[in-house]
């Protein structure tokens, strides 16, 4: 489902994480964990005919990340918030 809103937002998040990982030492480990999670989710979407995704689990993990990164990384938090809004709009 490369044309879905969620996929596009996840790609945006992936790009923001790639940018931050090299520049922010204090939160680098947490950024890497989130990036691995997003990379895995994107692979699932790219290789799934149905585009099925565990929205509830993804939403929960992103909510936790939003709380953790909101003060230090407002751009990252905004991208995460866009994903959460998209997930909630899909009935999650």
N, C-alpha and C positions, 0 to 999 in steps of 0.2 A: 504494500500500500504506500508506494513512494509519493503518491499525489495527495495523501490525506493531510489534514491540518496538523494532526498530532505528529506525523512524521516530519513535517517541515519545522515545527517547533522543536522537536528533539534534535534535528540537525543544527538548528540555531544554538541550542544549548551545548551541543557537542563542540561547536566552533568557539563559543565563549569559554568553555572549560579548557580547550586546547590553548587558548590565549592566556588564561590565568595560571595554568599549571607551571609555566616557565617563569612567572613573575611574582608569585606570592608564596614565599617560603612558610609563613606561619600556618596556612591552611592547605598546604600542598597535599598532604596525605588524604585529607577529606575530599579534596578536589579530585584526586586520582580514583578514589573509591567511587565517587559519583560518576566520573567519566567512564569507568569500566561498566557500571550499571547501565548507563545510557548507550554505550557501544553495543552491549548485549541486547538491549531492547531494540535498537535500530536493526541489528542483524536479524532478529526475530521477525520484524516487520518486512524487511527486504526479502526474506526467504519464505514467507508465508503467503499462500494463495488467498487466504481469507483475511489476512491482516489482523488476526485475532491477537489480543493483548490483554494481559491481566491488569485492567484499568485500576482496580481497587488497590492492588499491591503497588503499582507504579505511583498512584496518587499518594499513598501513605509515605512512600520513600521520598517523594519529591516534597511533600509537606514538611517532613523532618529536615530536609536540606534547605528549604526556604527559611525555616526558623534559624538554622545554623548560620547561613550565609547572608541574611538580609542586611545586617549592619555593615559588614566588611565589603560586600560585593553587591551593590544595588543593581547593577546591570544584570548580573547572574540571577538575582532574586526576581527581577522583572521577567526574565525569560521563563523561569520556573513557574511564576505566577500565570503567565500566558498558557503554559501547558496544563496547569491545574484548572484554569477556566475552561479550556477546551475539553478536558476530561469531564468536568461537571456538566458541561453542555451536552455531552454524549450520554447522560443518564447515570453517571457514576456517583 
